[in-house]
Amino acid sequence: MKKKTDTKYLGCKLNRKADTDKEITLRLAQCHSTWKRLDTFWKHSNTTKRTKLHIYDAVIRSKLLYGLDTANLTNSQLSRLDTFQL
């Protein structure tokens, strides 16, 4: 068997050093991409702000935070997540 330095398991990127920074960077990039694909919806749909917030929570926020509740995050990583959500 070939040895790998990182792999994907249950949707999370795992590595030998248990470096969560790579995982957060990947998730932020994926969420930014999804946000841009929904750009027309955010700007031009006739839905209420409340519905848009529900969709944001269901799509973007869940994608960003899935599985991170058990990760040991530093203050700077938490700050990056907070900044993205703002």
N, C-alpha and C positions, 0 to 999 in steps of 0.2 A: 504494500500500500504506500501511496505517496503521502508525505506529510504536508499539511497545509497550515498556513499561519492564521487564516481566518475562514469562516464558513457561515452559511445562513441556516438558522434553525428556528422554526416556528415564526418566521417573519423577522427575526432579529439577527443582526450581524454579530457573531461571536469571534473573539480573537484570543490569542494566547496570553496577551498582557492584560486582559480584561479592561481594555481601553474603551470607555463609553463615549469618548469624544468623537471617534469615527462613526459610531452609531447615530449620534445626535446630528452630526454634519450630514449624513446620508438622509436622515428623516427630514431635516429642514429643507434639503434640496427637493425631495419628493413632494413635500407639502407645498413648497413654492411653485413647483410645476403644476400641481393640481389646482392651486389657487389661480394661476394664470389661465388654465383651461376653462375655469369657471368665470373668468373675467366678464364676459358678456352677460352672464346671468346676474352677477353682482350689480352691474351698472344699468342694465336695460330691462330687467324683468319687472313685472307688475306685482310681485309678491311683497308682502309686508316685511318690515325690518325684523319682526319677531320670527317669521318663517325663515328668513335668511340666516338669523342667528342659530336657529335649530339645525339648519343644513350645515352651517359652519361647524357646529359642535359634532354633528354626526359624521361629517366627512373629514375635515381638516384636523380638528382637535383630536379626534380618536386616532387618526393615522399618526399624528405626531407623538401622542403620549402612550400608545399601546405598549405595554410591557415595561415602561420606564418606571413604574411605581416601585419596582423591586431593585432598581439600579441605584448604586451609590453615586449620586451626582454631587459635583463640587458647586460652590457658590457661583463661579463663572459660567458653568454649564446651565445652572438654573436661570441665571441672568440672560443667557442666550435664548432659552426657551420663552422666558417672559417677554423679551424684546420682540421675538417673532410673533407672539400672540397679540401684542399691542398693534 
